[in-house]
Amino acid sequence: MTDALVGAGATAPIKILLAEDQGMMRGALALLLDLEEDMQVVAQVAEGNEIVPVALKIRPDVAVLDIELPGRSGLDAADELRTELPDCKVLIVTTFSRPGYLRRAMQVGARGFLSKDGPVDQLAASIRRVLDGESVVDPALAAAALSAGPSPLTAREREVLTAGQGGATVADIAVRLWLSESTVRNYLSSAIGKTGARNRTEAARFADERGWL
């Protein structure tokens, strides 16, 4: 957050980038956050692949990101923001309480993880706290993550399962990830074994339900 003076005795408001694909939810959050005297929503995006380019252009103090967005997940965008714009604090706000999401959010440098069910004043307070260097995590989500344990999947196994969603063939996955088909099959077999599934479709569904993808 900049310390440039806006007026006598006043500092610049906290600049917020908001990423949410549901238009009504995005508009409502933006309106409510703008009512806070020390905050200003300077950008709103509906797709995950818009987050980093817009952030690099406007350089927000805090990025409030949903997880499941068209084009790219908020977690993947958060990971890139950590490298491209390290001064921007990331706060994940989601309707999905999958334990794996919280672990991944912390791994990619998010400073907060909240449920959308919470009141907006809690979100505003959390924005201020992460900007001050604190970490803010919904207690119920934290408890669920601890009880569920870490994901057994490697990064490559997760990539292969994700690339295979929607009916992609082994050949399709191989081309997309620049891997040989035999390597793809090996990763799929390993992921199926680790999830206890009968096939890769089941493995992907099982992993997705736990927030591992």
C-alpha positions as a printed NumPy array, in Angstrom:
array([[  0.   ,   0.   ,   0.   ],
       [  1.357,   3.419,  -0.925],
       [  1.773,   6.175,   1.649],
       [  1.159,   8.98 ,  -0.839],
       [ -1.144,  11.592,   0.604],
       [ -4.545,  12.054,  -0.99 ],
       [ -5.506,  14.983,   1.173],
       [ -4.504,  16.496,   4.46 ],
       [ -3.979,  13.668,   6.923],
       [ -5.319,  10.986,   4.541],
       [ -3.529,   8.118,   2.855],
       [ -4.373,   6.481,  -0.456],
       [ -7.039,   3.755,  -0.249],
       [ -6.167,   0.08 ,  -0.466],
       [ -6.297,  -0.844,  -4.155],
       [ -8.163,  -4.112,  -4.701],
       [ -8.408,  -6.396,  -7.712],
       [-11.499,  -8.621,  -7.577],
       [-11.726, -11.873,  -9.588],
       [-15.144, -13.546,  -9.569],
       [-16.979, -15.142, -12.5  ],
       [-20.516, -14.606, -11.211],
       [-21.502, -11.111, -12.269],
       [-23.985, -10.391,  -9.492],
       [-21.631, -11.636,  -6.788],
       [-18.724,  -9.673,  -8.252],
       [-20.755,  -6.475,  -8.466],
       [-22.118,  -6.846,  -4.942],
       [-18.675,  -7.466,  -3.436],
       [-17.204,  -4.515,  -5.315],
       [-20.003,  -2.229,  -4.16 ],
       [-19.703,  -3.284,  -0.531],
       [-15.912,  -3.035,  -0.457],
       [-16.053,   0.416,  -2.061],
       [-18.219,   1.525,   0.863],
       [-15.202,   1.016,   3.131],
       [-13.497,   4.386,   3.569],
       [-10.008,   2.973,   3.15 ],
       [-10.67 ,   0.685,   0.149],
       [-11.175,   0.999,  -3.587],
       [-11.897,  -1.815,  -6.058],
       [ -9.764,  -0.668,  -8.981],
       [-10.372,  -3.692, -11.239],
       [-12.886,  -6.503, -11.664],
       [-12.25 ,  -9.59 , -13.813],
       [-14.436, -12.572, -14.633],
       [-11.821, -14.984, -16.02 ],
       [ -8.715, -16.439, -14.434],
       [ -6.452, -15.672, -17.401],
       [ -7.196, -11.951, -16.973],
       [ -5.889, -11.745, -13.411],
       [ -2.137, -11.433, -13.941],
       [ -2.197,  -9.084, -16.986],
       [ -4.626,  -6.732, -15.239],
       [ -2.687,  -6.893, -11.973],
       [  0.564,  -6.025, -13.726],
       [ -1.143,  -3.024, -15.307],
       [ -2.862,  -1.573, -12.234],
       [ -0.593,  -3.005,  -9.495],
       [ -3.178,  -3.602,  -6.764],
       [ -2.283,  -3.886,  -3.099],
       [ -4.542,  -6.92 ,  -2.633],
       [ -6.011,  -9.427,  -5.097],
       [ -9.226, -11.095,  -3.923],
       [ -9.561, -14.248,  -6.025],
       [-12.136, -16.966,  -6.477],
       [-10.687, -20.413,  -7.17 ],
       [-12.799, -21.896,  -9.945],
       [-12.723, -19.385, -12.776],
       [-13.063, -19.79 , -16.556],
       [ -9.736, -20.099, -18.341],
       [ -7.498, -20.472, -15.317],
       [ -7.893, -21.157, -11.619],
       [ -7.354, -18.467,  -9.038],
       [ -4.712, -20.681,  -7.418],
       [ -2.647, -20.835, -10.612],
       [ -2.938, -17.064, -10.99 ],
       [ -1.875, -16.595,  -7.36 ],
       [  1.22 , -18.686,  -8.006],
       [  2.234, -16.437, -10.91 ],
       [  1.451, -13.26 ,  -8.975],
       [  3.863, -14.391,  -6.267],
       [  6.664, -14.159,  -8.856],
       [  5.472, -11.346, -11.107],
       [  4.017,  -9.007,  -8.463],
       [  5.314, -10.067,  -5.028],
       [  4.07 ,  -6.924,  -3.275],
       [  0.47 ,  -7.821,  -4.113],
       [ -1.121,  -9.822,  -1.288],
       [ -3.534, -12.586,  -2.356],
       [ -6.731, -13.45 ,  -0.505],
       [ -8.692, -16.48 ,  -1.716],
       [-12.472, -16.303,  -1.275],
       [-14.404, -19.401,  -2.312],
       [-17.625, -21.344,  -1.923],
       [-15.676, -24.612,  -2.052],
       [-14.481, -25.922,   1.306],
       [-12.292, -28.656,  -0.186],
       [ -9.366, -29.225,   2.185],
       [ -6.8  , -29.545,  -0.602],
       [ -7.584, -26.044,  -1.819],
       [ -6.399, -24.494,   1.429],
       [ -3.108, -26.39 ,   1.33 ],
       [ -2.499, -25.391,  -2.275],
       [ -3.432, -21.774,  -1.541],
       [ -0.79 , -21.586,   1.165],
       [  1.753, -23.3  ,  -1.101],
       [  1.294, -20.673,  -3.83 ],
       [  1.682, -17.799,  -1.386],
       [ -1.908, -16.763,  -0.632],
       [ -2.087, -14.862,   2.654],
       [ -5.758, -15.556,   3.303],
       [ -8.432, -18.157,   2.636],
       [-12.072, -17.379,   3.402],
       [-15.525, -18.722,   2.647],
       [-17.924, -16.577,   0.614],
       [-20.548, -17.324,   3.234],
       [-18.875, -14.916,   5.651],
       [-19.979, -11.294,   6.149],
       [-18.397,  -8.566,   4.05 ],
       [-17.022,  -6.808,   7.126],
       [-15.006,  -9.96 ,   7.811],
       [-13.628,  -9.775,   4.268],
       [-12.741,  -6.106,   4.689],
       [-11.008,  -6.814,   7.998],
       [ -9.116,  -9.707,   6.407],
       [ -7.927,  -7.496,   3.549],
       [ -6.461,  -5.071,   6.066],
       [ -4.829,  -7.901,   8.02 ],
       [ -3.118,  -9.541,   5.022],
       [ -1.88 ,  -6.127,   3.924],
       [ -0.322,  -5.771,   7.375],
       [  1.52 ,  -9.051,   6.885],
       [ -0.828, -11.397,   8.735],
       [ -2.267, -14.681,   7.481],
       [ -6.035, -15.13 ,   7.704],
       [ -7.686, -18.543,   7.378],
       [-11.289, -19.568,   8.007],
       [-11.088, -21.773,  11.149],
       [-13.517, -24.397,   9.81 ],
       [-11.547, -24.739,   6.587],
       [ -8.29 , -24.993,   8.513],
       [ -9.664, -27.791,  10.687],
       [-10.914, -29.687,   7.627],
       [ -7.541, -29.375,   5.898],
       [ -5.667, -30.688,   8.919],
       [ -7.962, -33.686,   9.274],
       [ -7.801, -34.568,   5.571],
       [ -4.015, -34.655,   5.318],
       [ -1.879, -33.646,   2.323],
       [ -2.472, -34.64 ,  -1.272],
       [ -0.587, -37.818,  -2.268],
       [ -0.34 , -36.671,  -5.893],
       [  2.824, -35.234,  -7.389],
       [  2.661, -32.044,  -9.433],
       [  2.937, -34.033, -12.679],
       [  0.22 , -36.501, -11.66 ],
       [ -2.047, -33.571, -10.886],
       [ -1.285, -31.95 , -14.244],
       [ -2.001, -35.16 , -16.15 ],
       [ -5.299, -35.784, -14.358],
       [ -6.36 , -32.186, -14.925],
       [ -5.412, -32.297, -18.61 ],
       [ -7.413, -35.492, -19.007],
       [-10.665, -34.026, -17.77 ],
       [-13.384, -33.508, -20.34 ],
       [-12.649, -36.671, -22.293],
       [ -9.136, -35.907, -23.537],
       [ -7.287, -38.963, -24.837],
       [ -3.821, -40.052, -23.747],
       [ -2.507, -38.678, -27.035],
       [ -4.225, -35.336, -26.368],
       [ -2.692, -35.132, -22.9  ],
       [  0.755, -36.021, -24.254],
       [  0.627, -33.229, -26.834],
       [ -0.676, -30.678, -24.356],
       [  1.97 , -31.408, -21.717],
       [  4.858, -32.217, -24.061],
       [  5.18 , -35.751, -22.742],
       [  5.36 , -39.157, -24.407],
       [  2.194, -41.253, -24.352],
       [  3.928, -43.925, -22.282],
       [  4.897, -41.319, -19.689],
       [  1.315, -40.076, -19.547],
       [  0.08 , -43.621, -18.986],
       [  2.59 , -44.081, -16.173],
       [  1.45 , -40.916, -14.422],
       [ -2.209, -41.866, -14.844],
       [ -1.575, -45.342, -13.478],
       [  0.221, -43.914, -10.459],
       [ -2.57 , -41.405,  -9.789],
       [ -5.216, -44.126, -10.078],
       [ -3.325, -46.255,  -7.585],
       [ -2.877, -43.423,  -5.086],
       [ -6.568, -42.487,  -5.161],
       [ -7.798, -46.081,  -5.044],
       [ -9.895, -45.454,  -8.143],
       [-10.837, -47.907, -10.884],
       [ -9.95 , -45.62 , -13.791],
       [ -8.613, -42.169, -14.56 ],
       [-12.086, -40.589, -14.679],
       [-12.777, -41.817, -11.162],
       [ -9.329, -40.732, -10.02 ],
       [ -9.842, -37.217, -11.373],
       [-13.263, -36.924,  -9.75 ],
       [-11.935, -38.203,  -6.419],
       [ -8.99 , -35.785,  -6.501],
       [-11.143, -32.855,  -7.586],
       [-13.608, -33.408,  -4.748],
       [-10.733, -33.1  ,  -2.289],
       [ -9.247, -30.017,  -3.895],
       [ -6.114, -31.789,  -5.089],
       [ -6.414, -30.66 ,  -8.735]])
